[in-house]
Amino acid sequence: MTSTSHSTDRRRHDPLVRLFDWLTTLPPDEAARHRGDILATAMLSPFALLTSSLGILMMSLLAMLFTQAPWATAWFVADVLLLGARFALAWRYQIRGGAIPDAIARRTICLTCLVFVLFSAGCSASLMTATPPLPMVATASMMGLVAGLATRWAALPRLALFTIVLYTIPFCIAGMIADGGSFVAGAMQFLIVTTGTAALTLQNHRTLVAMLRAERKARALAETDVLTGLPNRAGLLSRLHRRAERPPEANISTIALLFVDLDRFKAINDAHGHSAGDAVLTTLGQRIARTAAPHFTCRLGGDEFVVMVEGGDVALAPSIARRVADALAEPMPDIAADPIIAGGSVGIAFGTPGRFDGEQLLAEADAALYVAKRAGDGSEVAVAPTGMASAA
């Protein structure tokens, strides 16, 4: 098993990952496929986060100013620290153009839950004081919180509903006993409105999941080669782009691109026709994918294919390339009257930590391929991390 497979298994067995997938209410396999998209829907942009943070800080600041109580001061200080940490993460990964890693996003959601727990407790305490204008501001703030959870966390309906219930109950209890029960009617109305808003979470969830499924299907179609069923050039570039966006600590392993080109495809096309040529591309594309499995394989275009090797198997890239070349040299007996033999050449380029540019790596693999083709059919070429090609 490759290190990539080990990493995938570790993620699947991570308790926090399993909990996150359960919160989506989706089947485990689908939850895993949509995990990144769902996390993205739960993350606020820096501007939206700034405005929501100002609203939370305004509530705790008013409580501190009007009550001058130690609990209100502690609430305000805790808000400043926690919200500052949240905004720092958003600034680091979004303003500077990087995607938030899944692990960081999950921790951010946990941090957000803590902020909301403090917010609910603080608003409840503010209502209990019955000090104008705190009850009115606290009620409006809590309604804003419930509405935000029903929309922002719609992809995680179990979490949204649980947190709405968790934050609403203390506030309603506070409203019923505050100031001798003078806020009972308001507390009941708040409970009714909150229940209706929470019900929208399920509707929002269905709409959001349908949208995510449609977007994923559209991306899959856009990144799939119609003839072979393999990923296409757009799929490869998307995968390379996502890998380049990983934080430096995640780029600890090297990567190898194997650029594969069929040696006699034009002659086969001319001799047997385009239908036979399509059958050759389909057959050999599947051969390459099987030989290089479990590594990513795509059809770049024409008679060119690329295999992306990651993790512990990068050192085996030359032997994988050799096996691919051998597989391409095997006859194809079922396409024409006589068995067809295409053959192929492979160029290899290696990327290393601190030096990862997907487009440059692909260009180096392409250059290595031409060295291989000049060396003769069925050759493979290794490219050093410096970009200098040398025959393997």
N, C-alpha and C positions, 0 to 999 in steps of 0.2 A: 504494500500500500504506500502511495506517495505521501510526502509531508503535507501536500494540499488536502489529501483525503483525511489525514489525521486531524488537520486543522478544522475541516468541515465537521468531523465527528465530535471534536471538542466543543464546537459552537452548538451543535445539536444537543449535547448533554449539559450545557451550561444552564444551571437552574434559572438564571435571569432570562435567558433566551427562551426557555420552555414556558416560563411565566408570561413573557411578552406575547408569544404565539398564542397562548390560551386566551389572553385578553382580547385578541382580535376576533374571537368566535369562529375563525375560519378553520377548515381542515388543516392538519399539520403541514402537509406538503405545500398547500397553497399559501399558508401563512409564511412559510420559509421563502417562497418565491416573491412575495410582496413585502417582505420585511423591510427592505430599504425604503420603498415607496411609502409605507405606512409611517415609518419613523420620520420621513421628510414632512408628511402632513402634520405631524405633532409638533414640529419645530417652528417657532416663530421667526420671522425675519428680524434683523436687528432693530429696524424702525418700529415694527409692531411690538417687539419685546420692550423697547424703550417706553412707548406710550403706556403699555399695560403696567410696567414697573412703576411709572410715575403715579398711576392711579392707586396702586397698592401702597406706595410710600406716602401718598397724600392722606390715605385713611389712617395709617399708623402715626403720621405726624400730627394730624388733627387730634387723635386720641391723646397723644403725649402733651400737646399744648393745652387742651381743654381740661384734662383730668390731672395733669402733672403727677401721675401715679407711677411708681417704679415699674409696674408691669407694662405700661404703655411705652416707657422709655426703652425697656428691654426689647419690646416688640419692634420698635422703630430701628434700633441698632441691629437686631437680627435681620430685619428686612434689607437694610443697607448692605450687609455682608452677603446674604444669600443672593439677592438680586444682582449685586455687583459681580458675583461669581458666574451667574447665568449669562449676564451681558458680556463678560470677558470671553466666555466660550463662543457665543454667537459672533462676536467681533473677530476672534481668531480664525474661525473656520468659514464664515460666510462673507464678511466684508473683504477679507484677503483672498477670496476666490476658491477656497477649499471646501470640499464636502465634509460634513460632520461624520466622523467614524461611528459605526453602529454602537460600539461600546460606550462612547462618550454621549451619544444621543440618549441611550437608555439611562445613564447616570443623570443626565440633565432632566429627564422626566421624573426620576426619583427626587431630585432636588426641587423640582417644581411642586411635587406633592407636598414636600415639607413646607414650602412657602405658603401653600394653600391651607395647610393645617393651622399654621400660625395666623393666617388671615381670618379663617373662620373663628378661631378662639378669640382673636382680638376684636372682631366685629361683634361677637356675642358679648364680650365684656363691655364693649362700648354701649351696646344696647341696654345692658344691665344698669349702667350708670344713670341712664335717663337724662343725661346732660345735653341740652340742645347745642348744636344741631347733630350730635353724634348718632342718635337713633335713625334719623332720616338718611344721613350719609352712609351709615353702615348697611341699611336695607338696600339702598341703591347699589352699593358696592357688591353686596352678596348676589343680587340679581345679575349684575354684570358677570360675576364669576360663574354662576350657573349657566348663563347663556354662552359664555366662552367655552366651557367644558362640553356643552352639548354640540358645539360645532367643531372646535379645534381637536377634540379627542374622539370624534365620531368613528375613526378607524379602530379605536380601542373601546368599544361600547361597554364592556364589563368594567373597565377601569373608570370610564366616565360616570356610569351609573353608581358605582360604589362610592366614588369620591363625592358625587352630588349628595347622596344620602348621608355620607359621613359628615359633610360640612353643613348640611341643612338642618339636621336634627338638633345639634346644640344651639343653633341660632333660633330655631322655633321655640325650643324650651326656654331660652333666655327671654324671648318676646312674651311668652305666656306668664312668666313670673316677675318680669321687670316692672318696677313702679306700681306694685300692687295689682298687677294684671291689666293695666291700662292699654297695653299693646297686644292684648289677646286677639282682637279682630284683625289687626295688621299681621300678626304671626300666622293666623289661619289663611289669610289671603296670600301671604308669601308662600305658604306650603302648597296651596292649590296651583298658583302660577308656576312654582318650581316643578311640581309633578308634571304639568303640561309641557314645560320646557324640556324636562328629562325625557319625556316620551318621544320628543323630536330626535333624540340621539339615535334611536333605532332606525328611524326613517333616514336620517342623514347618513347612517352607517351603510344602509342598503344602496343609497345613491352613490356614495363614495367608492364602495367596493365595485359596483358596476362600472364606474369610471376608471378605476385602476385596472380592472380586467380588460376593458376596451383599449386603454393606453398600452398595456403590456402586449396585447395581441397585435396592435398596430406596429409597435416597435419590433416585435418578432417578425412580422411580415416584411417590414422595411429592412431588417438585418438578416434575411434568409435568402439564399440563392434558390430561385424557383426550380431550376433544372435538377440540381443534386440534393436539395433539401439541407445542405450544409449552411452554416453562417456565411455571409458575404463580406465584402470589403468593409462596408459600414459596420457590420458586427465586430470585425477585428479591431477597427479603429476605436469603436466604443469601448471594447474591452481594454485596449491599451490605455485609453484615456482614463478609465476608472482606476486602473492600476497606478497610473502616474499621479492620481489625486490622493493616494494613500499617504498618510503621514510618514515621515522618514523612518520611524521605528518599525513600520510594517514592511519596509523594503529591505529586509535583511537578507533575502535570498536573491540569487541571480535569476535571469530569465534568458531563454534562448528562443529565437525565431528561426524556424526551418522553412526556407522559401523553396517550393517544389515547382518544377516546370517539366511538362511532358516533352520527350525528345522528338518524337515523330508524329505529332498530332496533325500537323498540316497535311502531311503525306497521306495519313489515314483518312482525313476528311476528303481530300481530293479523290482518293481511290474508291472509297466506299460510300460517300455521300454524307450529308449533314445529320441524317437520322442516326447513322452508325457513329458519327462523331459525338453526338449527344449521348449515345449509349456508352461510349468509351469514357466520356467525362463522368457520367454517373457511376459507372462501375469502379473506375480508378479513384474517384472521390471517396467512395465508401471504403475501398481498400486502405487508402491513406488514413482515414478516420479510425478504422479497426486496428491498424498496425500501430498508430500513435496513441491509442486509447490508454488512459483516460484524458489525455491532453486535448486542448481546444484545437479543432481543425476547421479551416474555412476555405472556400473557393474565392480567390482574390479576383478572378476574372479570366476569361478565355480558358487557357489550359494551365493556369497558375493556381497553386494552392499554398496555404501557409499553415504550419503547425506551431503552436505556442506552448513551450515547455516551461513549467515553473516548479519551484520547490526543490526537493531532494533529487529529482530526476534530471536536473539541468546538466549535471556532469555526464549523464548518459546520452545527451543530445546527439553526439556523433554516431553512436550505435543505433539510436532511433532512426537517424537519417539513413544509415546503411540498410536497416530493415525496410524502410519506406522505399528506397531505391530498388531493393530486391523484389518487393511486392509489385512495383510498377513493371518490372521486367517479366513477370509471369504472364503466360498467354491468356487471351480471352476467347474461348472457343465458341461462344453462343451468339456473337454479334454479327458475324459474316460467315460465308461458306467456309473460309479458311480461318484458323485462329489468328487473332490480331495481337501483335506484341508492340507496345508503345515504348516502355522504358521511361526513365526520367532522371533529372539531375536535381541536386539539393544544395542550397547554400545555407550556411548557418551563421547567425550573428548573435553575440552574447551581450546582454546588458548587465550591469553590476550596480550594487547600492551606491547612491550618490551620482550615478550616471544613467539616467533613464529618460530617454526621449523616444516615444513610440515610432514617430515618423522617421527619425534618424536610424533607429534600429532596423526598421523595415527596409530603408534604403541600403543599409550595409548588407543585409541578407540578400537583397537583390543583386548587389555588386558581387557578393560571394558566389551567387548562382552563376553569373557569367564566367567567373573563373572556373567553376565546375564544368560548365558546358565546353569551355575551351580545352579542358583536360580530357574530355571524352565522355560519351554517354554513360550514365550511371555513376558519376563521381559525386562526392560531396566535399564541401569546403567549410572550414572553420574561420570565423572572423574574431580576432582578438578584441578585448574591450576598448583598445585604442582606436579601433576602426580599421586596422591594417589586416587585409585578408591574406590567409596562407592556406595552402592545400593541406587537407587532412591526410 
